[in-house]
């Protein structure tokens, strides 16, 4: 249950981050467009009411200045990181300005008053990152309108028919709320669809770890990063022993359970910076950045020992299994990640031939041995074949 809640929370955070990234570049220009639009709306109200004092012209100019100020503030890092407050500020600024405009031109009519506040609600909904922000902006605009119609305009002797205004405003606001919910639902569905496509393209369905294509891509990325920064990189290739016999004796459901327990264990014992994926039905690969060969062998030895003692319960039946592990460290001679994985595969084959339930460190090629004195830190461990070294401490690996 807690895992599901955490997954939903992470998904919601990812959705909000995606919405923020999508809206941030265009939000500033939309604010400028809104300021010009509301200035024209003021002139429209003034013409409809026959205003000739020029006060609405000054009001429109003040709105444009306020819009430019808000546009400048949105270029600051503080506001960019909090774009959800921008629609609320706009609802307060533009809403207060519309109340002032109605006070100057009360004969504009309830239809025009409902239109400007409906347009304000629609605009704040359009630039809101989430549905929560959209509702907060709409409520802010409604509160400003209620204060204006209930307090400001009556105190100035302006007579505006509240009932007629609400008659026009309620349907407009209802339509805007419906559009806000529909737009947010469409955004979430699109995000969920893209998220699910990305998950299926990179994740193995049974084990829940990276699939073959993704772990190969991560291996190439980590190999390139290790070469660039001259850091050690080790990989660990793991094969489940007796995979076929478990399938024949226990069945596919028990085998899936075993794979899930095994994958969960591997994810737990590794660091956050490590990567783990499934290469095939019974073969897995772990990437250990900033880890020399000795540190990787410490981890491999621990995994061999602990997995051999691990019991997997399936329908009151106990499944015991062992693993064979090959370990390899990147050398300056390696041209790409495939060279490193080829040596690790050979080490795994040696572990299988030696009787399984063991870990073997890959041989270094002759050229790498000759260049050890001047090699980069990518090769800092021993190049000899090592069979199950006795080590009880993980101190050889940098902790995350």
C-alpha positions in Angstrom: 0.0 0.0 0.0 2.8 2.4 1.0 4.6 1.5 -2.2 1.5 2.3 -4.3 1.0 5.7 -2.5 4.7 6.5 -3.1 4.4 5.6 -6.7 1.3 7.8 -7.2 3.1 10.6 -5.4 6.2 10.3 -7.6 3.9 10.2 -10.7 2.1 13.3 -9.6 5.4 15.1 -9.0 6.6 14.0 -12.4 3.4 15.3 -14.0 3.7 18.7 -12.3 7.3 19.0 -13.3 6.4 18.1 -16.9 3.6 20.7 -16.8 5.9 23.4 -15.3 8.5 22.7 -18.0 5.9 22.9 -20.7 4.3 26.1 -19.6 7.3 28.1 -18.3 8.5 29.4 -21.8 5.1 30.4 -23.1 3.6 31.8 -19.9 5.3 35.2 -20.0 4.1 35.9 -23.5 0.6 34.9 -22.6 0.6 37.4 -19.8 1.5 40.2 -22.2 -1.2 39.1 -24.5 -3.7 39.1 -21.7 -2.7 42.6 -20.6 -3.3 43.9 -24.1 -6.6 42.0 -24.3 -7.9 43.4 -21.0 -6.8 46.9 -22.0 -9.0 46.5 -25.2 -11.8 45.2 -23.0 -11.6 48.3 -20.9 -11.9 50.5 -24.0 -14.8 48.4 -25.1 -16.6 49.0 -21.8 -15.8 52.7 -22.1 -17.2 53.0 -25.6 -20.3 51.1 -24.7 -20.9 53.4 -21.7 -20.1 56.6 -23.6 -17.2 57.4 -21.4 -15.4 60.5 -22.6 -13.3 61.4 -19.5 -10.2 59.4 -20.6 -10.1 57.6 -17.2 -10.5 54.2 -18.8 -7.6 55.1 -21.1 -5.4 55.8 -18.0 -6.7 52.6 -16.4 -5.7 50.6 -19.5 -2.3 52.2 -19.4 -1.9 51.3 -15.7 -2.9 47.7 -16.5 -0.2 47.6 -19.2 2.4 48.9 -16.8 1.4 46.3 -14.2 1.5 43.6 -16.9 5.0 44.6 -17.9 6.1 44.5 -14.3 4.7 41.0 -13.9 6.4 40.0 -17.1 9.7 41.2 -15.7 9.1 39.3 -12.4 8.5 36.1 -14.3 12.0 36.3 -15.7 13.4 36.0 -12.2 14.4 32.6 -10.9 12.2 32.9 -7.8 9.0 33.2 -9.9 10.1 30.7 -12.6 10.4 28.1 -9.9 6.9 28.9 -8.6 4.9 29.4 -11.7 1.8 28.0 -10.0 1.4 31.4 -8.2 1.4 33.4 -11.4 -2.3 32.6 -12.3 -3.4 33.6 -8.8 -1.5 36.9 -9.0 -3.1 37.5 -12.4 -6.5 36.8 -11.0 -6.0 39.3 -8.3 -4.4 42.0 -10.5 -6.7 41.7 -13.5 -9.8 41.1 -11.4 -9.2 44.2 -9.3 -8.6 46.2 -12.5 -11.9 45.0 -14.0 -13.8 46.0 -10.8 -12.3 49.5 -11.2 -13.2 49.6 -14.9 -16.8 48.7 -14.0 -16.9 51.5 -11.5 -15.8 53.9 -14.2 -18.2 52.5 -16.8 -21.2 51.0 -14.9 -23.4 51.1 -18.0 -21.3 48.5 -19.7 -24.0 46.0 -18.8 -24.0 42.7 -16.9 -23.3 40.7 -20.0 -20.0 42.5 -20.5 -19.1 42.2 -16.8 -19.8 38.4 -16.9 -17.7 38.1 -20.1 -14.6 39.8 -18.7 -14.7 37.7 -15.5 -15.4 34.6 -17.5 -12.4 35.4 -19.8 -10.3 36.0 -16.7 -11.2 32.5 -15.4 -10.6 30.9 -18.7 -7.2 32.6 -19.1 -6.0 31.6 -15.6 -7.1 28.1 -16.3 -5.1 28.0 -19.5 -1.8 29.0 -17.9 -2.3 26.9 -14.7 0.1 23.9 -14.3 -2.4 21.8 -12.5 -6.1 21.6 -11.9 -5.5 22.6 -8.2 -3.9 25.9 -9.4 -6.7 26.4 -11.9 -9.4 26.1 -9.2 -7.5 28.4 -6.9 -7.2 31.0 -9.6 -10.9 30.8 -10.5 -11.9 31.1 -6.8 -9.6 34.1 -6.5 -11.2 35.8 -9.5 -14.7 34.9 -8.0 -13.7 36.4 -4.7 -12.5 39.6 -6.3 -15.7 39.9 -8.3 -17.8 39.3 -5.2 -15.9 42.0 -3.2 -16.2 44.4 -6.2 -20.0 43.8 -6.7 -20.8 43.6 -3.0 -18.6 46.2 -1.4 -16.6 48.5 -3.8 -19.3 49.4 -6.4 -22.1 50.0 -3.9 -19.9 52.3 -1.8 -19.2 54.3 -4.9 -22.8 54.6 -5.7 -22.6 52.4 -8.8 -25.7 50.4 -9.4 -24.9 47.1 -11.0 -27.6 44.4 -11.2 -26.0 41.5 -9.3 -28.7 39.0 -10.2 -28.5 39.8 -13.9 -24.7 39.6 -13.7 -24.8 36.2 -12.0 -27.3 35.0 -14.5 -24.7 35.5 -17.2 -21.6 34.8 -15.1 -22.6 31.4 -13.6 -23.0 29.6 -17.0 -19.7 31.2 -18.2 -17.8 30.1 -15.1 -19.4 26.6 -15.2 -18.3 26.2 -18.8 -14.8 27.4 -17.9 -14.6 24.9 -15.0 -15.7 22.1 -17.2 -13.1 23.1 -19.8 -10.5 23.2 -17.0 -11.3 19.7 -15.8 -11.4 18.4 -19.4 -8.1 20.0 -20.2 -6.4 18.7 -17.1 -7.9 15.2 -17.7 -6.5 15.2 -21.3 -3.1 16.4 -20.1 -3.0 13.6 -17.4 -4.1 10.9 -19.9 -1.4 12.0 -22.4 1.2 12.1 -19.6 0.2 8.6 -18.3 0.2 7.2 -21.9 3.7 8.6 -22.5 4.9 7.4 -19.1 3.5 3.9 -19.7 5.1 3.7 -23.1 8.4 4.8 -21.7 8.1 2.2 -18.9 7.3 -0.6 -21.2 10.2 0.3 -23.5 12.8 0.2 -20.7 11.4 -2.2 -18.1 11.2 -6.0 -18.0 7.6 -7.0 -17.2 8.4 -9.9 -14.8 11.4 -8.7 -12.8 10.6 -4.9 -12.9 14.2 -4.0 -13.6 15.7 -2.6 -16.9 15.2 -4.8 -19.9 18.0 -5.9 -22.3 17.9 -2.9 -24.6 17.9 -0.4 -21.7 20.6 -2.0 -19.7 22.8 -2.2 -22.8 22.3 1.6 -23.4 23.1 2.3 -19.7 26.2 0.2 -20.0 27.4 2.2 -23.0 26.6 5.5 -21.2 28.5 4.5 -18.0 31.4 3.2 -20.1 31.7 6.6 -21.9 31.4 8.5 -18.6 34.1 6.3 -17.0 36.5 6.9 -19.9 35.8 10.6 -20.0 36.4 11.2 -16.3 39.0 8.4 -15.9 37.1 6.6 -13.2 36.9 2.9 -12.5 33.9 0.9 -13.8 33.0 -2.7 -13.0 30.2 -4.8 -14.2 28.7 -8.0 -12.7 27.0 -10.6 -14.8 24.8 -13.0 -12.9 23.1 -16.3 -14.0 20.6 -18.3 -12.0 21.8 -21.9 -11.6 19.3 -24.7 -12.3 16.9 -22.4 -14.2 15.5 -25.1 -16.4 15.0 -27.6 -13.5 13.1 -25.0 -11.5 10.8 -24.5 -14.6 10.2 -28.2 -15.0 9.7 -29.1 -11.3 8.0 -26.0 -9.9 6.3 -24.4 -13.0 6.4 -20.9 -14.5 4.5 -19.2 -11.7 7.1 -20.3 -9.1 9.9 -19.3 -11.5 8.4 -15.8 -11.9 8.3 -15.5 -8.1 11.9 -16.6 -7.8 13.0 -14.0 -10.4 11.1 -11.3 -8.6 12.6 -12.2 -5.3 16.1 -12.4 -6.8 15.7 -9.0 -8.6 14.4 -7.4 -5.4 17.4 -8.6 -3.5 19.8 -7.4 -6.1 18.2 -3.9 -6.1 18.4 -3.7 -2.3 22.1 -4.7 -2.0 23.2 -2.2 -4.7 23.6 1.5 -4.4 21.3 4.1 -5.9 23.9 5.0 -8.5 24.2 1.4 -9.7 22.1 0.0 -12.6 20.6 -3.5 -12.8 18.8 -5.2 -15.7 17.8 -8.5 -17.2 19.7 -9.7 -20.2 17.8 -12.9 -20.8 15.6 -15.5 -19.1 18.2 -16.4 -16.5 21.0 -13.8 -17.0 21.2 -10.4 -15.4 23.7 -7.5 -15.5 24.7 -5.0 -12.9 26.7 -1.8 -13.6 28.9 -0.5 -10.8 30.3 3.0 -11.5 33.2 4.3 -9.5 33.9 0.7 -8.4 37.2 -1.1 -8.9 37.4 -4.9 -9.5 38.2 -5.7 -5.9 35.1 -3.8 -4.7 32.9 -5.6 -7.3 34.3 -9.0 -6.2 33.4 -8.1 -2.6 29.8 -7.5 -3.7 29.7 -10.6 -5.9 31.0 -12.8 -3.1 28.4 -11.5 -0.8 25.6 -12.1 -3.3 26.8 -15.7 -3.9 26.8 -16.4 -0.2 23.5 -14.8 0.7 21.5 -16.0 -2.3 22.6 -19.6 -1.6 21.1 -19.2 1.9 17.9 -17.5 0.6 14.6 -19.5 0.7 11.8 -18.6 -1.7 8.4 -19.7 -0.5 5.8 -20.6 -3.2 2.5 -22.2 -2.1 4.2 -23.6 1.1 7.0 -25.0 -1.0 10.6 -23.9 -0.4 12.8 -23.1 -3.4 16.5 -22.9 -3.0 18.8 -21.7 -5.8 22.3 -20.5 -6.4 23.9 -18.1 -8.8 27.1 -17.9 -10.8 28.7 -14.5 -11.3 31.3 -13.1 -13.6 33.0 -9.8 -12.8 35.0 -7.5 -15.1 36.5 -4.1 -14.8 37.0 -1.6 -17.7 40.4 -1.2 -19.2 41.9 1.6 -21.3 42.1 -1.0 -24.1 38.3 -1.4 -24.3 36.9 0.4 -27.3 33.3 0.2 -26.2 31.1 -1.4 -23.6 30.8 -4.6 -25.7 34.5 -5.3 -25.0 33.9 -5.1 -21.3 30.8 -7.2 -21.5 32.6 -9.8 -23.6 35.2 -10.4 -20.9 32.5 -10.4 -18.2 30.6 -13.1 -20.2 33.8 -15.2 -20.4 34.3 -14.9 -16.6 30.7 -16.0 -16.1 31.3 -19.0 -18.3 34.4 -19.9 -16.3 32.3 -19.7 -13.1 29.7 -22.1 -14.6 32.4 -24.5 -15.8 34.1 -24.5 -12.4 31.0 -25.9 -10.7 28.6 -22.9 -10.3 27.7 -21.1 -7.1 30.9 -19.0 -7.4 32.2 -15.7 -8.6 35.1 -15.3 -11.1 37.0 -12.1 -12.0 37.8 -11.7 -15.7 41.3 -12.0 -17.1 42.9 -8.9 -18.3 44.3 -9.1 -21.9 48.0 -9.1 -22.4 48.2 -5.6 -23.7 46.3 -4.3 -20.7 48.8 -6.1 -18.4 51.7 -4.5 -20.2 50.2 -1.1 -19.8 49.2 -1.4 -16.1 52.0 0.9 -15.0 50.7 3.8 -17.1 47.0 2.9 -17.2 44.3 5.3 -16.3 42.3 4.7 -13.0 39.8 2.8 -15.0 41.9 -0.3 -14.2 42.7 -0.2 -10.5 42.0 -3.8 -9.5 43.8 -7.1 -10.0 43.7 -8.6 -13.5 44.1 -12.2 -12.3 41.4 -14.8 -12.2 40.0 -14.8 -8.6 37.7 -17.5 -7.2 35.5 -16.5 -4.3 37.8 -14.2 -2.4 37.2 -14.1 1.3 35.9 -10.6 2.1 33.3 -9.5 4.6 33.5 -5.8 4.2 32.0 -3.6 1.4 34.5 -0.8 2.1 36.1 -1.3 -1.3 33.1 0.3 -3.0 32.3 4.0 -2.7 29.0 4.4 -1.0 26.3 6.5 -2.5 
